[in-house]
Amino acid sequence: MDEVPQAKVTAFKKPEVPGEEGRDFDYQDFFENGAVALHLVSANGIILHANKAELDLLGYPTEDYVGRHIAEFYPDRHVIDDILERLISGEKIARYPAQLRACDGSIKHVEITSSGYFRDGKLIHTRCFTADVTDLEHTRSELRQQDSTYHQILDGLPVAIYTTDQHGTITYYNRAAADLAGREPVIGKDKWCVTFKLFTADGKELPHDECPMAITLKENRPVRNQQALARRPDGSFFPVLPHPTPLRDEQGHLLGAVNMLLDLTDRQRAEEARQHLSAIVESSFDAIVSKDLSTVIKSWNQGAERLFGYTAAEAIGNSVTMLIPEEHQHEEPRILERIRRGERVEPFETTRQRKDGSLVPVSLTISPVRNATGQIVGASKIVRDITSAKENEYRIRMLMREVNHRVKNQYSVILSMIRETNKRAETPRQFESQVRERIMALSRSHDLLVSADWKGASVDGLLKAQAQPFPRGDVIDMSGPSLVLSPNAVQYLGIAFHELATNSAKYGVLSGDDGKISVNWSITGSGASRLFQLTWAETDGPQVQTIGEGGFGTVVLKRVAPAAVSGQGSLKHGPRGVRWSLEAPLVAVEASVADGS
């Protein structure tokens, strides 16, 4: 059929149409005056005749249309080839979509309905009805364009959207819906929902045919505010809020539905973060207050209630200036000026006023508060009560002064000790050894005072510390009431105990395996006249020959230590041991409140 016959048909003989034999039928009137476009085509594709409707449809005069090969008028040659092949094979053609070229060059969209007339199994001609569907096709094209535009808009939206028919079968979904669901739904197969699995907000599994979209289609109504939990194929979960809405025609008949899925993950995280932050703010021991740029208090935590004495109901809505003493009112305008510039006010110390009118030293840290667009709308304040810090700072200063005083006293003791030792040392080596031992004794007393924050030390604790470096120091038997010695008494009695232990280690009980040492103390008298009495007694030790009267130890035991505590000392010796006694006013020995401050 590639060659187009050039012969022109100038006359038309009434064809024999199957089923029309023996009937009185005016074919000429049928072809010429019929309202339906109709033409006859021979077996080899030559147009045998065309009625007026056909010619009017395409705009050709008869001589330019009849007698030509039908393929000349089809822009797509394969279309007419397919039609003719089907007709030759005996197939009937019904509403075959095609395009015809009109006389003015325009293209007509048509639907061809045709059947062949055969004689002795051979195609004689075909009868073709041509229905002009150009306007319909243009309408369809516009609808397709509108549908494409509609889908492009939906595909560009960042929110998940899909549609279904009236039976719930998915007809469309956008990219956001697939990304949210973690899967590609199957168009025309999947029903009700694009998600893999659904659960209620409390975790109960929700069948797809009971989901909000199914309810919308079954009851022909929108479903709102029914939050759900969806699971992706990979096992991850996400909270979602569906908005299914029915789609209806002009008569209100249900056509399907559209569903928009709002992913609540970020909202849920933000809410959790807000609640977490709120819990932190509420549980903070510091006062946390927010205000607007007009100084009006907007939030007030429990720390603020504890610090200032106002409840949240009393504070919120009032000006923050009610917390500022008169002499500090100038601070607020300066603070607001910096906040408006977006500056953070670094911590600074000032004074604020409680509900009862009392003043409290505080440390303030102030930062700008911005809204969702970044505009500064107020400020947040962290107010820390620094009363304890101020008191501690005062105590530290007092302690440093006290330590300075005591260190100077100790320097005096050390200088005196060096001077007296130098007088009695026979060689430089002996001088060095004795000074070192006596400074170490002072150091042990000093360690006791430091560990007790210079409040003092117990009698038995001081004895144990000074006896610890000597052999058999554990044979000292101690008894007496619980008593905390003042720092001054600790230093001087410590030197006395050291000298007694040193002497015992050279000549007395601590030098051998026999004998014992008993240290007893007591408090006698009453009121301001109470006395502290202490005795160091060695018995059953080595034979004592004599006691040197001019030694450093003797001077310390008989004069220096007793004088330091406003008391009196006595040093005696028997055949088998040494006895040292001390008596002093209790007030000069015992740690006082002043010593512990």
C-alpha positions as CSV (number, residue, x, y, z in Angstrom):
1,M,0.0,0.0,0.0
2,D,3.0,2.3,-0.3
3,E,2.1,3.3,-3.9
4,V,-0.8,5.7,-4.1
5,P,-2.9,5.2,-7.3
6,Q,-3.3,8.4,-9.3
7,A,-6.5,7.6,-11.0
8,K,-9.4,9.9,-10.3
9,V,-12.9,8.6,-9.9
10,T,-15.3,10.8,-11.9
11,A,-18.4,8.7,-11.5
12,F,-19.8,6.7,-8.7
13,K,-21.7,3.6,-9.0
14,K,-24.0,2.6,-6.2
15,P,-22.0,0.0,-4.3
16,E,-23.5,-3.2,-3.1
17,V,-23.4,-3.0,0.7
18,P,-23.6,-6.1,2.8
19,G,-27.1,-6.6,4.2
20,E,-28.6,-4.1,1.7
21,E,-29.3,-6.4,-1.2
22,G,-32.9,-6.3,-2.4
23,R,-33.7,-3.2,-0.3
24,D,-34.9,0.1,-1.8
25,F,-32.3,2.5,-0.6
26,D,-31.3,5.9,-2.0
27,Y,-27.6,5.8,-1.5
28,Q,-27.0,9.1,-3.3
29,D,-29.2,10.9,-0.8
30,F,-27.6,9.0,2.0
31,F,-24.1,10.0,1.0
32,E,-24.8,13.6,-0.1
33,N,-27.2,14.8,2.5
34,G,-26.3,12.7,5.6
35,A,-25.3,14.7,8.8
36,V,-22.6,12.2,9.5
37,A,-19.3,12.5,7.7
38,L,-19.0,9.5,5.5
39,H,-16.7,8.3,2.8
40,L,-16.1,5.1,0.8
41,V,-12.6,3.7,0.2
42,S,-11.6,1.0,-2.2
43,A,-9.6,-2.0,-1.3
44,N,-6.4,-0.3,-2.5
45,G,-7.1,2.8,-0.4
46,I,-8.6,5.1,-3.1
47,I,-11.4,7.4,-1.9
48,L,-14.4,6.4,-4.0
49,H,-16.8,9.0,-2.6
50,A,-17.3,11.5,0.2
51,N,-20.5,13.1,1.4
52,K,-21.0,16.8,2.0
53,A,-20.5,16.4,5.7
54,E,-17.1,14.8,5.1
55,L,-16.1,17.5,2.6
56,D,-17.3,20.2,4.9
57,L,-15.3,18.7,7.8
58,L,-12.0,18.9,5.9
59,G,-12.8,21.8,3.6
60,Y,-11.8,20.1,0.4
61,P,-13.7,20.4,-2.9
62,T,-14.8,17.1,-4.3
63,E,-12.2,17.1,-7.1
64,D,-9.4,17.5,-4.5
65,Y,-10.5,14.7,-2.2
66,V,-12.4,12.0,-4.1
67,G,-10.1,9.8,-6.2
68,R,-7.0,10.4,-4.1
69,H,-5.4,7.8,-1.8
70,I,-6.7,8.1,1.8
71,A,-3.2,8.0,3.2
72,E,-2.6,11.5,1.7
73,F,-4.8,13.0,4.4
74,Y,-3.4,11.2,7.4
75,P,-0.3,12.9,9.0
76,D,0.6,9.6,10.6
77,R,0.9,7.0,7.7
78,H,1.1,4.1,10.0
79,V,-2.4,4.9,11.4
80,I,-4.2,4.5,8.0
81,D,-2.0,1.5,7.2
82,D,-3.1,-0.1,10.5
83,I,-6.8,0.7,9.8
84,L,-6.7,-0.7,6.2
85,E,-4.8,-3.9,7.4
86,R,-7.5,-4.5,10.0
87,L,-10.3,-4.0,7.5
88,I,-8.7,-6.2,4.9
89,S,-8.4,-8.9,7.6
90,G,-12.2,-8.6,8.2
91,E,-11.9,-6.7,11.5
92,K,-14.5,-4.0,12.2
93,I,-13.1,-0.6,13.4
94,A,-15.0,1.3,16.1
95,R,-14.0,4.8,17.2
96,Y,-10.4,4.5,16.2
97,P,-8.6,7.7,17.2
98,A,-6.8,9.4,14.3
99,Q,-5.8,12.7,12.9
100,L,-6.8,14.1,9.4
101,R,-5.2,17.0,7.6
102,A,-7.8,19.6,6.5
103,C,-7.5,21.7,3.4
104,D,-6.2,24.7,5.3
105,G,-3.4,22.7,6.8
106,S,-5.0,22.3,10.3
107,I,-5.3,19.0,11.9
108,K,-8.6,17.5,12.8
109,H,-8.9,15.0,15.6
110,V,-11.4,12.3,14.6
111,E,-12.7,8.9,15.5
112,I,-13.1,6.4,12.7
113,T,-15.8,3.7,12.6
114,S,-15.5,1.5,9.6
115,S,-16.3,-2.0,8.2
116,G,-15.5,-3.7,4.9
117,Y,-17.7,-5.1,2.2
118,F,-16.4,-8.4,0.9
119,R,-17.4,-10.5,-2.1
120,D,-16.2,-14.0,-2.5
121,G,-13.8,-13.3,0.4
122,K,-12.3,-10.3,-1.3
123,L,-12.6,-6.7,0.0
124,I,-14.5,-4.6,-2.4
125,H,-14.6,-1.3,-0.5
126,T,-14.9,0.1,3.0
127,R,-17.5,2.4,4.5
128,C,-16.0,4.9,6.9
129,F,-17.9,7.2,9.4
130,T,-15.7,10.1,10.6
131,A,-16.6,11.7,13.9
132,D,-15.0,15.1,14.5
133,V,-13.7,15.1,18.1
134,T,-11.4,18.1,17.7
135,D,-13.1,20.2,20.3
136,L,-13.4,17.3,22.6
137,E,-9.7,16.5,22.2
138,H,-8.8,20.2,22.8
139,T,-10.9,20.0,26.0
140,R,-9.2,16.8,27.0
141,S,-5.8,18.4,26.3
142,E,-6.7,21.3,28.5
143,L,-7.8,19.0,31.2
144,R,-4.6,17.0,30.9
145,Q,-2.7,20.3,31.1
146,Q,-4.6,21.4,34.1
147,D,-4.1,18.0,35.7
148,S,-0.4,18.2,34.9
149,T,-0.2,21.7,36.4
150,Y,-2.1,20.6,39.4
151,H,0.3,17.7,39.9
152,Q,3.3,19.9,39.4
153,I,2.0,22.2,42.1
154,L,1.3,19.3,44.5
155,D,4.7,17.7,43.6
156,G,6.4,21.0,44.5
157,L,4.8,21.3,47.9
158,P,6.9,20.2,50.9
159,V,3.8,18.6,52.6
160,A,2.7,15.0,51.9
161,I,-0.5,14.8,49.7
162,Y,-2.2,12.0,48.0
163,T,-5.6,11.3,46.4
164,T,-7.9,8.2,46.1
165,D,-11.0,7.3,44.1
166,Q,-14.4,6.8,45.8
167,H,-13.3,3.2,46.7
168,G,-10.2,4.3,48.5
169,T,-7.7,3.2,45.8
170,I,-4.8,5.6,45.5
171,T,-4.8,7.6,42.3
172,Y,-1.9,10.0,43.0
173,Y,0.8,10.9,45.5
174,N,3.5,13.5,45.6
175,R,7.2,13.2,46.3
176,A,6.8,14.4,49.8
177,A,4.2,11.7,50.6
178,A,6.6,9.0,49.4
179,D,9.5,10.4,51.3
180,L,7.4,10.7,54.5
181,A,6.1,7.2,54.2
182,G,9.5,5.7,53.3
183,R,8.0,3.8,50.4
184,E,6.5,4.1,46.9
185,P,2.8,3.4,46.9
186,V,1.4,1.4,44.0
187,I,-1.1,3.6,42.1
188,G,-4.3,1.7,41.4
189,K,-3.5,-1.0,43.9
190,D,-2.8,0.4,47.3
191,K,-5.8,1.6,49.3
192,W,-6.6,4.2,51.9
193,C,-3.2,5.2,53.0
194,V,0.4,5.7,51.6
195,T,2.0,4.6,54.9
196,F,3.3,1.1,55.7
197,K,1.6,0.7,59.1
198,L,-0.6,2.8,61.2
199,F,-1.2,3.0,64.9
200,T,-3.3,5.2,67.1
201,A,-1.7,7.9,69.2
202,D,-1.6,5.6,72.2
203,G,0.2,2.8,70.2
204,K,-2.7,0.5,69.2
205,E,-2.5,-0.9,65.7
206,L,-4.9,0.9,63.3
207,P,-6.0,-1.1,60.2
208,H,-5.9,0.9,57.0
209,D,-9.6,0.4,56.3
210,E,-10.3,2.1,59.6
211,C,-7.9,5.0,59.1
212,P,-9.1,8.7,58.9
213,M,-9.1,8.5,55.0
214,A,-11.3,5.4,55.1
215,I,-13.7,7.1,57.4
216,T,-13.8,10.2,55.1
217,L,-14.8,8.0,52.1
218,K,-17.2,5.8,54.0
219,E,-19.0,8.7,55.7
220,N,-18.4,11.4,53.0
221,R,-17.1,13.9,55.5
222,P,-13.7,15.5,56.5
223,V,-11.9,14.1,59.5
224,R,-9.8,16.4,61.6
225,N,-7.7,16.4,64.7
226,Q,-7.2,12.6,64.8
227,Q,-3.4,12.2,65.3
228,A,-1.8,8.9,64.5
229,L,1.5,7.1,64.6
230,A,2.9,5.7,61.4
231,R,5.7,3.2,60.8
232,R,7.9,3.0,57.8
233,P,9.2,-0.2,56.2
234,D,12.6,0.4,57.9
235,G,10.9,0.2,61.3
236,S,11.2,3.9,62.1
237,F,8.1,5.7,63.5
238,F,6.8,9.3,63.0
239,P,3.7,11.1,64.4
240,V,1.3,12.4,61.8
241,L,-1.8,14.5,61.6
242,P,-4.0,13.5,58.6
243,H,-6.5,16.0,57.0
244,P,-8.6,13.8,54.6
245,T,-11.3,15.7,52.7
246,P,-13.9,14.4,50.2
247,L,-13.9,15.3,46.5
248,R,-17.4,15.8,45.0
249,D,-18.8,16.6,41.6
250,E,-21.2,19.5,40.9
251,Q,-24.1,17.3,42.1
252,G,-22.4,16.5,45.3
253,H,-21.6,12.9,44.4
254,L,-18.5,11.5,46.0
255,L,-15.6,11.2,43.5
256,G,-12.8,10.4,45.9
257,A,-10.8,12.2,48.5
258,V,-7.6,14.1,49.1
259,N,-5.4,13.7,52.2
260,M,-2.7,15.9,53.5
261,L,-0.3,14.4,56.1
262,L,1.4,16.8,58.5
263,D,4.6,15.3,59.9
264,L,4.5,16.2,63.6
265,T,8.1,15.0,64.3
266,D,9.6,18.5,64.5
267,R,6.6,19.9,66.3
268,Q,6.8,17.0,68.8
269,R,10.5,17.5,69.3
270,A,10.0,21.2,69.8
271,E,7.3,20.5,72.3
272,E,9.5,18.0,74.1
273,A,12.3,20.6,74.1
274,R,10.0,23.3,75.4
275,Q,8.8,21.1,78.2
276,H,12.3,20.0,79.0
277,L,13.4,23.7,79.1
278,S,10.4,24.6,81.1
279,A,11.2,21.8,83.6
280,I,14.8,23.0,83.8
281,V,13.7,26.6,84.4
282,E,11.1,25.6,87.0
283,S,13.5,23.3,88.9
284,S,16.4,25.8,88.8
285,F,17.4,27.1,92.2
286,D,18.3,30.4,90.6
287,A,15.5,32.9,89.9
288,I,14.7,33.0,86.2
289,V,12.5,35.9,85.0
290,S,11.5,37.2,81.6
291,K,10.2,40.7,80.7
292,D,9.2,42.6,77.7
293,L,10.8,45.8,76.5
294,S,8.5,47.8,78.6
295,T,9.9,46.1,81.8
296,V,6.6,44.1,82.3
297,I,7.3,40.6,83.8
298,K,6.2,37.8,81.5
299,S,7.4,34.7,83.3
300,W,8.4,33.9,86.9
301,N,9.8,30.5,88.1
302,Q,9.8,29.0,91.6
303,G,13.4,30.1,92.2
304,A,12.1,33.7,91.8
305,E,9.3,33.0,94.3
306,R,11.9,31.7,96.8
307,L,14.2,34.6,96.3
308,F,11.9,37.5,96.2
309,G,8.8,36.3,98.0
310,Y,6.3,37.1,95.3
311,T,4.2,34.4,93.7
312,A,4.0,34.1,89.9
313,A,0.4,35.5,90.0
314,E,1.7,38.5,92.0
315,A,4.7,39.2,89.8
316,I,3.6,38.5,86.2
317,G,2.1,41.6,84.6
318,N,3.9,44.0,87.0
319,S,7.1,46.0,86.2
320,V,10.4,44.4,87.1
321,T,11.3,47.8,88.7
322,M,9.4,46.7,91.8
323,L,12.4,44.5,92.6
324,I,15.0,47.3,92.2
325,P,15.9,49.5,95.2
326,E,15.6,53.2,94.7
327,E,19.4,53.7,94.6
328,H,19.7,51.1,91.8
329,Q,16.8,52.3,89.6
330,H,19.2,53.8,87.1
331,E,20.4,50.3,86.2
332,E,17.2,49.3,84.3
333,P,17.3,51.8,81.5
334,R,20.9,51.0,80.8
335,I,20.1,47.3,80.7
336,L,17.2,47.8,78.3
337,E,19.3,49.9,76.0
338,R,21.9,47.1,75.6
339,I,19.2,44.5,75.2
340,R,17.6,46.5,72.3
341,R,21.0,46.4,70.6
342,G,21.0,42.6,70.9
343,E,23.8,42.5,73.5
344,R,24.0,40.0,76.3
345,V,24.6,41.6,79.7
346,E,27.5,39.7,81.3
347,P,27.0,38.7,85.0
348,F,27.3,41.7,87.4
349,E,26.7,42.1,91.1
350,T,24.0,44.4,92.4
351,T,21.3,44.6,95.0
352,R,17.6,43.7,94.7
353,Q,14.6,44.1,97.0
354,R,12.3,41.3,98.3
355,K,8.6,41.5,98.9
356,D,9.2,42.2,102.6
357,G,11.5,45.1,101.8
358,S,14.7,43.4,102.7
359,L,17.7,43.7,100.4
360,V,19.6,40.8,98.9
361,P,22.9,40.8,97.1
362,V,22.5,39.2,93.7
363,S,24.4,38.3,90.5
364,L,22.5,39.2,87.3
365,T,22.9,37.6,83.8
366,I,20.6,39.2,81.2
367,S,20.1,38.0,77.5
368,P,17.8,39.2,74.7
369,V,14.7,37.2,73.9
370,R,13.7,37.1,70.2
371,N,10.5,36.0,68.5
372,A,10.2,33.6,65.5
373,T,11.3,36.3,63.1
374,G,14.4,37.2,65.1
375,Q,13.0,40.5,66.4
376,I,14.0,41.3,70.0
377,V,10.9,41.4,72.1
378,G,12.2,41.2,75.6
379,A,14.9,39.9,77.9
380,S,15.5,36.9,80.3
381,K,17.2,37.4,83.6
382,I,19.0,34.8,85.7
383,V,19.2,36.1,89.2
384,R,21.5,34.3,91.7
385,D,21.4,35.0,95.4
386,I,25.0,35.6,96.4
387,T,24.4,36.2,100.1
388,S,26.3,33.0,101.0
389,A,29.1,33.8,98.6
390,K,29.4,37.3,100.2
391,E,29.4,35.7,103.7
392,N,32.0,33.2,102.6
393,E,34.1,35.9,101.0
394,Y,33.9,37.8,104.3
395,R,34.9,34.7,106.3
396,I,37.8,34.0,103.9
397,R,39.1,37.5,104.4
398,M,38.8,37.2,108.2
399,L,40.4,33.8,108.0
400,M,43.3,35.1,105.9
401,R,43.8,37.9,108.5
402,E,43.8,35.3,111.2
403,V,46.1,33.0,109.3
404,N,48.4,36.0,108.7
405,H,48.4,36.7,112.4
406,R,49.0,33.1,113.4
407,V,51.8,32.7,110.8
408,K,53.5,35.7,112.2
409,N,53.2,34.2,115.7
410,Q,54.7,30.9,114.3
411,Y,57.5,32.9,112.7
412,S,58.2,34.3,116.2
413,V,58.1,30.8,117.7
414,I,60.5,29.5,115.0
415,L,62.9,32.5,115.5
416,S,62.9,32.0,119.2
417,M,63.4,28.2,118.8
418,I,66.3,28.8,116.4
419,R,67.9,31.4,118.8
420,E,67.6,29.1,121.9
421,T,68.8,26.0,119.9
422,N,71.8,28.0,118.7
423,K,72.7,28.9,122.2
424,R,72.9,25.2,123.3
425,A,74.0,23.4,120.2
426,E,77.6,22.2,120.4
427,T,78.1,21.7,116.6
428,P,76.5,23.0,113.4
429,R,75.3,19.5,112.6
430,Q,73.6,19.2,116.0
431,F,72.0,22.6,115.5
432,E,70.7,21.7,112.0
433,S,69.3,18.4,113.3
434,Q,67.6,19.9,116.4
435,V,66.1,22.8,114.4
436,R,64.8,20.5,111.7
437,E,63.1,18.2,114.3
438,R,61.5,21.1,116.1
439,I,60.2,22.7,112.9
440,M,58.7,19.3,111.9
441,A,57.0,19.2,115.3
442,L,55.5,22.6,114.6
443,S,54.5,21.4,111.1
444,R,52.6,18.5,112.6
445,S,50.7,20.9,114.9
446,H,50.1,23.1,111.9
447,D,48.7,20.2,109.9
448,L,46.2,19.5,112.6
449,L,45.0,23.1,112.6
450,V,44.7,23.3,108.8
451,S,42.6,20.1,108.7
452,A,40.3,21.6,111.3
453,D,40.1,25.0,109.5
454,W,42.2,26.5,112.3
455,K,39.5,25.9,114.8
456,G,41.9,23.9,117.0
457,A,42.8,20.3,117.9
458,S,41.9,17.8,120.6
459,V,44.4,17.0,123.3
460,D,44.7,13.3,122.4
461,G,45.0,14.2,118.7
462,L,47.8,16.5,119.4
463,L,49.6,13.9,121.6
464,K,49.3,11.2,118.9
465,A,50.6,13.5,116.2
466,Q,53.7,14.5,118.2
467,A,54.4,10.9,119.4
468,Q,53.9,9.3,116.0
469,P,57.6,9.7,114.7
470,F,59.0,8.0,117.8
471,P,59.5,4.3,118.5
472,R,56.9,2.8,121.0
473,G,54.8,6.0,120.7
474,D,51.8,3.8,121.1
475,V,52.6,3.0,124.7
476,I,51.4,6.5,125.8
477,D,48.2,6.0,127.8
478,M,45.9,9.1,127.5
479,S,42.8,10.0,129.6
480,G,40.8,13.1,130.1
481,P,37.6,14.9,129.1
482,S,36.9,15.8,125.4
483,L,38.5,19.2,124.9
484,V,39.5,21.2,121.8
485,L,42.6,23.2,122.3
486,S,42.9,26.7,120.9
487,P,45.3,27.2,117.9
488,N,47.8,29.0,120.2
489,A,47.7,26.2,122.8
490,V,48.1,23.6,120.0
491,Q,51.3,25.3,118.8
492,Y,52.9,25.6,122.2
493,L,51.7,22.4,123.8
494,G,52.8,20.7,120.6
495,I,56.3,21.9,121.2
496,A,56.1,20.7,124.8
497,F,54.9,17.2,123.8
498,H,57.7,17.0,121.2
499,E,60.4,17.9,123.8
500,L,59.0,15.3,126.3
501,A,58.8,12.6,123.6
502,T,62.3,13.5,122.4
503,N,63.8,13.3,125.9
504,S,61.9,10.0,126.5
505,A,63.3,8.6,123.3
506,K,66.9,9.4,124.4
507,Y,66.8,8.7,128.1
508,G,63.3,7.5,129.2
509,V,60.6,5.0,128.5
510,L,60.6,5.4,124.7
511,S,64.3,4.5,124.6
512,G,63.8,0.9,125.8
513,D,61.3,-1.9,126.2
514,D,60.1,-1.2,129.8
515,G,58.0,1.4,131.5
516,K,54.9,3.3,130.5
517,I,53.8,6.9,129.9
518,S,50.5,8.3,131.2
519,V,49.1,11.6,130.1
520,N,46.1,12.7,132.1
521,W,44.2,16.0,131.9
522,S,41.2,17.4,133.7
523,I,39.1,20.6,134.3
524,T,38.5,21.8,137.8
525,G,36.7,24.8,139.3
526,S,33.6,26.5,137.9
527,G,32.7,29.6,135.9
528,A,35.5,32.0,134.8
529,S,37.9,30.4,137.4
530,R,38.0,27.0,135.8
531,L,41.5,25.5,135.4
532,F,43.0,23.1,132.9
533,Q,45.4,20.6,134.5
534,L,47.6,18.2,132.5
535,T,50.3,15.7,133.7
536,W,52.9,13.7,131.7
537,A,54.2,10.9,133.9
538,E,56.8,8.2,133.0
539,T,57.2,5.2,135.3
540,D,59.3,2.0,135.4
541,G,61.6,3.3,132.7
542,P,65.5,3.4,132.7
543,Q,67.3,4.9,135.6
544,V,67.3,8.7,135.4
545,Q,70.5,10.3,136.5
546,T,69.7,14.0,136.4
547,I,67.9,16.7,134.4
548,G,69.8,19.5,132.8
549,E,68.5,22.9,133.9
550,G,69.8,24.9,130.9
551,G,68.5,22.8,128.0
552,F,66.0,24.0,125.4
553,G,63.5,21.3,126.4
554,T,63.6,22.4,130.0
555,V,63.1,26.1,129.0
556,V,60.1,25.1,126.9
557,L,58.5,22.9,129.6
558,K,59.1,25.2,132.6
559,R,58.8,28.6,131.0
560,V,57.8,29.0,127.3
561,A,54.8,26.7,127.0
562,P,53.2,27.6,130.4
563,A,53.7,31.3,129.7
564,A,52.0,31.0,126.3
565,V,48.8,29.8,128.0
566,S,49.1,32.1,131.0
567,G,49.8,29.1,133.3
568,Q,52.6,27.5,135.3
569,G,54.7,24.4,134.6
570,S,56.5,22.0,136.8
571,L,59.2,19.5,135.7
572,K,60.4,16.8,138.1
573,H,62.2,13.4,137.9
574,G,62.3,10.3,140.0
575,P,64.6,7.3,139.9
576,R,62.6,5.7,137.0
577,G,61.0,8.5,135.1
578,V,60.1,12.2,134.4
579,R,56.9,14.1,135.5
580,W,55.7,17.3,133.9
581,S,52.7,19.2,135.1
582,L,50.8,22.1,133.6
583,E,48.1,24.3,135.2
584,A,46.5,27.1,133.2
585,P,43.2,29.0,133.0
586,L,40.8,27.0,130.8
587,V,39.9,30.1,128.9
588,A,43.5,30.4,127.7
589,V,43.6,26.8,126.6
590,E,40.2,25.9,125.2
591,A,39.2,26.9,121.6
592,S,36.6,29.7,121.8
593,V,33.9,30.8,119.3
594,A,36.2,33.5,118.1
595,D,38.9,30.9,117.2
596,G,36.3,29.0,115.1
597,S,35.0,31.9,113.2
